[in-house]
Amino acid sequence: MSEKNLHILIVDDDDKIRELLRTFLVDNKYLVSTASNAIEAKETMNFIIFDLIVIDIMMPGQNGYELTKEIRKKSLIPIIHLTAMGEIKDRVHGLEIGADDYLGKPFEPKELLLRINNILNKTSLKREKEQIQLGNIIIDLKNGLIKGKASEQYLNENELKILRILSIDPGKPFSRESLINSLNFNQERTLDVCINRLRKKIEKNPKMPKYLKTKRGSGYELWID
């Protein structure tokens, strides 16, 4: 049983598969929208905020890999790939570019439902995290209070937002583009300033960070004790 009002986008050029999945997921209490190609998907995402996207890999025009890469530059939304490609390397490639899971065709709709439920349950649990520990300090993710220092200290709003995002999946790199878009920053420099200030508050040696690390070519990642 899904949580009420969770909204899923199905992107597949096969009319029968789209309708089959739409009907099945609606019967299981999800809200469902569909798109037959990447262009339709992106247009729909411009005015609807989804909780998860199911993307077919082999589509005419922009394929599922390309669409996933584009989405990952702006969003951290969970993505499941549907693929008829039998090679393990092809499926692993999808995970490397940002997909959360994949399902080989043909498949049973119930298996897709189980994978959707599993991902959304994990996402929900991660988002419910109220505090994180970094060495000798504990950070309250509700109000930004840093506990364990000689004097009481708080994170500002943007610093707190960055930690909330990175703590969703510790050890996973989050791209600069996705952070900038999630925080609604107009300039890249704003993110750099926030990261530097955040490191000064949470790191013993900000110039050699142990927890908030730069992942060259990927962005930033947070390591939690």
Secondary structure per residue as TSV (DSSP state, phi and psi in degrees):
chain	resnum	aa	ss	phi	psi
A	1	M	-	360.0	129.0
A	2	S	-	-87.8	162.6
A	3	E	-	-71.2	149.3
A	4	K	T	-62.5	135.2
A	5	N	T	73.7	10.7
A	6	L	-	-69.4	134.4
A	7	H	E	-115.2	126.0
A	8	I	E	-116.0	140.8
A	9	L	E	-109.2	125.9
A	10	I	E	-103.7	122.4
A	11	V	E	-117.5	107.9
A	12	D	-	-158.3	137.9
A	13	D	S	-82.2	-5.5
A	14	D	-	-89.5	112.1
A	15	D	H	-57.2	-42.3
A	16	K	H	-66.3	-41.4
A	17	I	H	-66.1	-42.9
A	18	R	H	-58.3	-46.6
A	19	E	H	-70.3	-38.7
A	20	L	H	-60.9	-47.6
A	21	L	H	-69.0	-39.1
A	22	R	H	-59.1	-49.7
A	23	T	H	-62.5	-44.9
A	24	F	H	-64.0	-44.5
A	25	L	H	-71.7	-35.4
A	26	V	H	-63.4	-40.5
A	27	D	H	-62.5	-23.8
A	28	N	T	-100.5	25.1
A	29	K	T	75.3	20.8
A	30	Y	-	-98.0	151.1
A	31	L	E	-84.0	137.9
A	32	V	E	-136.7	132.1
A	33	S	E	-119.2	157.2
A	34	T	E	-131.9	156.8
A	35	A	E	-145.1	142.8
A	36	S	S	-91.8	-9.8
A	37	N	S	-159.4	176.3
A	38	A	H	-65.1	-37.4
A	39	I	H	-61.5	-47.7
A	40	E	H	-61.8	-39.6
A	41	A	H	-61.2	-46.7
A	42	K	H	-67.9	-36.3
A	43	E	H	-63.4	-41.9
A	44	T	H	-66.2	-38.5
A	45	M	H	-70.0	-15.0
A	46	N	T	-70.2	-24.5
A	47	F	T	-127.5	1.8
A	48	I	-	-129.9	134.0
A	49	I	-	-94.6	116.1
A	50	F	-	-97.1	158.7
A	51	D	S	-95.5	-20.8
A	52	L	E	-164.4	149.4
A	53	I	E	-125.6	134.0
A	54	V	E	-106.4	121.5
A	55	I	E	-123.7	126.2
A	56	D	E	-75.8	139.2
A	57	I	S	-76.0	-49.7
A	58	M	S	-88.7	90.9
A	59	M	-	-126.8	149.0
A	60	P	S	-66.5	151.4
A	61	G	S	78.2	-132.3
A	62	Q	S	-72.8	121.0
A	63	N	-	-81.3	178.7
A	64	G	H	-64.7	-35.5
A	65	Y	H	-62.4	-47.5
A	66	E	H	-64.1	-40.1
A	67	L	H	-64.8	-41.5
A	68	T	H	-61.0	-46.1
A	69	K	H	-57.9	-42.5
A	70	E	H	-66.8	-42.1
A	71	I	H	-63.6	-40.9
A	72	R	H	-66.0	-19.4
A	73	K	T	-72.4	-18.8
A	74	K	T	-123.5	-19.2
A	75	S	-	-144.8	152.9
A	76	L	-	-106.0	14.3
A	77	I	-	-56.5	137.8
A	78	P	-	-60.6	140.1
A	79	I	E	-131.1	132.3
A	80	I	E	-114.9	130.5
A	81	H	E	-92.7	138.2
A	82	L	E	-104.7	124.7
A	83	T	E	-141.6	137.8
A	84	A	-	-95.1	0.0
A	85	M	-	-78.2	122.9
A	86	G	-	-83.6	-18.3
A	87	E	-	-72.1	132.0
A	88	I	H	-58.9	-38.5
A	89	K	H	-61.0	-33.4
A	90	D	H	-68.3	-40.3
A	91	R	H	-71.1	-40.4
A	92	V	H	-63.1	-36.2
A	93	H	H	-58.2	-40.2
A	94	G	H	-60.9	-40.2
A	95	L	H	-67.7	-36.8
A	96	E	H	-65.8	-32.2
A	97	I	T	-91.0	0.7
A	98	G	T	127.3	-2.9
A	99	A	-	-69.5	148.6
A	100	D	S	-90.8	-23.2
A	101	D	E	-164.9	169.3
A	102	Y	E	-144.0	156.8
A	103	L	E	-138.4	124.8
A	104	G	E	-79.3	142.0
A	105	K	S	-87.3	144.0
A	106	P	S	-75.6	159.6
A	107	F	-	-147.2	163.2
A	108	E	-	-91.1	132.3
A	109	P	H	-52.3	-32.4
A	110	K	H	-64.3	-35.0
A	111	E	H	-66.7	-40.7
A	112	L	H	-61.7	-42.0
A	113	L	H	-59.0	-43.6
A	114	L	H	-63.3	-39.8
A	115	R	H	-68.2	-40.3
A	116	I	H	-61.7	-48.4
A	117	N	H	-59.8	-41.4
A	118	N	H	-63.0	-47.1
A	119	I	H	-65.1	-45.2
A	120	L	H	-68.3	-34.5
A	121	N	H	-65.2	-42.8
A	122	K	H	-64.9	-42.0
A	123	T	H	-61.5	-41.4
A	124	S	H	-64.7	-42.4
A	125	L	H	-64.2	-40.6
A	126	K	H	-65.3	-39.3
A	127	R	H	-71.9	-19.5
A	128	E	T	-83.6	-2.9
A	129	K	-	-59.5	128.3
A	130	E	-	-99.5	-24.6
A	131	Q	E	-151.8	157.1
A	132	I	E	-131.1	150.9
A	133	Q	E	-111.3	129.2
A	134	L	E	-125.3	95.9
A	135	G	T	65.6	-123.0
A	136	N	T	-88.9	-1.8
A	137	I	E	-111.0	150.8
A	138	I	E	-122.3	131.7
A	139	I	E	-110.9	124.2
A	140	D	E	-80.6	115.1
A	141	L	T	-80.0	-2.7
A	142	K	T	-86.0	-41.4
A	143	N	T	-125.0	-2.5
A	144	G	-	82.8	9.2
A	145	L	E	-70.5	131.3
A	146	I	E	-99.2	115.7
A	147	K	E	-101.6	143.6
A	148	G	S	108.1	-1.7
A	149	K	S	-96.5	164.9
A	150	A	S	-59.7	-36.3
A	151	S	S	-128.3	154.6
A	152	E	-	-63.8	132.4
A	153	Q	E	-141.8	147.4
A	154	Y	E	-125.9	151.9
A	155	L	-	-84.3	147.1
A	156	N	-	-79.5	176.4
A	157	E	H	-57.9	-47.2
A	158	N	H	-69.3	-38.6
A	159	E	H	-61.4	-41.9
A	160	L	H	-66.2	-40.4
A	161	K	H	-61.9	-41.6
A	162	I	H	-60.5	-46.4
A	163	L	H	-65.5	-36.7
A	164	R	H	-62.6	-42.2
A	165	I	H	-66.6	-50.2
A	166	L	H	-65.6	-31.4
A	167	S	T	-77.1	-8.9
A	168	I	T	-59.6	-37.9
A	169	D	S	-142.7	80.9
A	170	P	T	-56.3	136.8
A	171	G	T	86.5	-8.2
A	172	K	-	-95.6	131.2
A	173	P	-	-70.0	135.7
A	174	F	B	-113.1	126.4
A	175	S	-	-66.8	153.6
A	176	R	H	-58.9	-40.7
A	177	E	H	-61.1	-44.2
A	178	S	H	-66.9	-37.5
A	179	L	H	-67.6	-44.1
A	180	I	H	-60.2	-42.9
A	181	N	H	-70.4	-39.7
A	182	S	H	-65.2	-31.7
A	183	L	H	-94.0	-3.9
A	184	N	T	59.7	36.9
A	185	F	-	-78.5	142.4
A	186	N	S	-89.0	-20.8
A	187	Q	S	-133.2	144.9
A	188	E	H	-62.3	-33.9
A	189	R	H	-58.4	-32.6
A	190	T	H	-61.7	-40.5
A	191	L	H	-64.5	-42.9
A	192	D	H	-58.5	-43.9
A	193	V	H	-62.4	-44.1
A	194	C	H	-64.1	-42.4
A	195	I	H	-63.2	-43.7
A	196	N	H	-63.0	-44.0
A	197	R	H	-66.8	-38.3
A	198	L	H	-64.5	-42.1
A	199	R	H	-62.7	-36.7
A	200	K	H	-64.4	-26.9
A	201	K	H	-88.3	-28.0
A	202	I	H	-114.4	-15.5
A	203	E	-	-101.2	142.8
A	204	K	S	-68.0	-39.9
A	205	N	S	-129.2	94.1
A	206	P	T	-56.9	-26.9
A	207	K	T	-78.5	-18.3
A	208	M	S	-130.6	70.9
A	209	P	-	-63.3	138.2
A	210	K	S	-97.4	-29.5
A	211	Y	S	-108.5	-52.1
A	212	L	E	-95.8	93.9
A	213	K	E	-104.0	149.6
A	214	T	E	-88.2	126.2
A	215	K	E	-101.8	104.3
A	216	R	T	-55.2	126.1
A	217	G	T	82.7	-7.2
A	218	S	T	-121.0	-36.9
A	219	G	E	134.6	-123.3
A	220	Y	E	-131.8	151.5
A	221	E	E	-140.8	150.6
A	222	L	E	-115.1	128.9
A	223	W	-	-109.5	128.3
A	224	I	-	-113.7	139.2
A	225	D	-	-70.8	360.0
